[in-house]
Amino acid sequence: MTDEPKKPVCYGVMDKVFPMGDDGLRHSPERCMACPHKTPCLRSALSTDPEADNVREERIDRAYTAGNLSFLARWSKKKSLAGKGKKRGA
């Protein structure tokens, strides 16, 4: 047997471990801060959950709105994300 603790039911579920806050940004809930699986859980959610592409688009849009990303860089990143979605069969 392994000494590794069992993963919780919410493991890797985007809406549970990285929900949208009232301020329009995503935050990890307080219950996740004490969890020993916090980092791998967030990584899993961002790499496997279909909602992860929306999170990446939100980041791109926020960077563009803040002036940290040019129009062409924004277009290129969004086009790249759209291409990845088609490859996955989404």
N, C-alpha and C positions, 0 to 999 in steps of 0.2 A: 504494500500500500504506500501511497505517497503522503508526505506531510503537508502538501499544498492544500490550502483551504478551498472548499467548494465555491464555484462561481455563483453569484446571485442571479436571480431570474432576470433582472434588468441588464445584465452584462451585454454591452455592445448595442443596446437599443437607443438610438439617437434621441428620441423624444423623452426618454427617462434620464439619461446621463448627461445630456447637453441641450436642455430645452431653451426655447426662446423666452427671454425675460420681458418684463413690462416695458423696458427701455428700448426694445427692438434689437438687443444683442443677446447672444447665447451665453449662458452661465451654467457652471456645474452646481447642482444643488448641494446644500449643506450635508445631506446624508452621504454623498459621494466622497466628501473630503476625508472622512475617516476610514474609508474602504481600502483594503490592501490591494485591490484590483483596479484602482482609479486610473492609472496611466495606461495599462494595457487595454482596459475597457474602452477608454476614449479613442485610443488608436484603432481598436476593432470597429467601433461605431463609425469612425471617419473613413475606414477603408472598405467596409462591407455593406453598410446601410445605404439603400438607394437615396435617402435623404441627404447623404454626404455631399453630393454634387450641388445641392441647393445651398449648403453651408459654404462651399467654395465660391459659388457665385455671389453670395452675400458679402464675402470678404473682398472679392474683386470690386463689387459695386461700392462698398464703403471706401476702399482705397481710391477709387476714381472720384467719388464725391468729395473726399478730403483733399484732392489735388495731388495725391501721392502716386498716381498712375495716369499715363497719357491715354488719349483716346485709342491710339493704335495698339498700345500694350493691353488695354482692356479688351479690345476686339480680339486680339490674338489669344489671350487667355481664355476668353469665352468660347472661341472657336475650337480651341484645344479641348476644353471640357465637353463640348457638344460632340466632338469626334470620339472621345472616350466612351460617351454614353451609347453611341451607335455600335461601337465594338463590343460592348457588353450585352447588346441586344435590348437595351432599354427603349 
